[in-house]
């Protein structure tokens, strides 16, 4: 998961959303032309990835729908259950704790796949033990190899949300959850 300040307002040097005539933020809808979040603050490893199915008695609520995880002790059994239960959804969540990105302002949250830690910056052992990374610790696209690639990070932004300006507090943790259809 990544959190970001959002785009720089036209004609300024600060991040933010445009405002309407009353001064209220106008948060834009996500677009298909977005390949990276703007002014990324940091990256957090996801906490949970599970196959899920819609279930009125489930204990996960995302997008106004209740979901249940499909669990198994083996990959073979899980594969069978996913097929039998006709799951085509994945539940993903990540959590920002009370000590992470405190007093930082963000307007975008997104999920990347295939991101890689830059082992020229931090060791592989350290990378495996950590859950929080700065943008400088994530591999970048080599523009000499991929001249026409608009991405910054060597990963794929799978889904993202623009949101009203939020300042991280040390008084609460935040849980971000998505259910993705494949």
Number of C-alpha atoms within 10 A of each C-alpha: 24 24 25 22 23 23 17 14 12 11 6 8 9 12 19 21 21 13 11 9 6 6 8 11 15 13 16 12 9 13 10 6 7 14 19 21 26 18 17 19 20 19 22 18 17 18 14 12 15 15 22 26 22 15 14 12 9 14 10 18 16 12 8 7 13 16 21 18 19 16 14 12 7 8 10 9 12 15 13 12 16 17 11 9 11 11 17 14 19 18 20 19 17 20 17 19 16 14 13 17 18 14 12 14 19 24 24 24 20 19 24 21 12 10 17 14 22 17 14 10 12 14 11 12 9 11 17 9 8 10 13 17 17 13 16 13 18 22 18 17 16 13 12 7 8 10 9 8 11 13 18 17 20 18 19 15 20 13 18 22 16 19 18 15 17 13 14 20 17 13 9 11 13 13 11 15 19 19 22 14 11 7
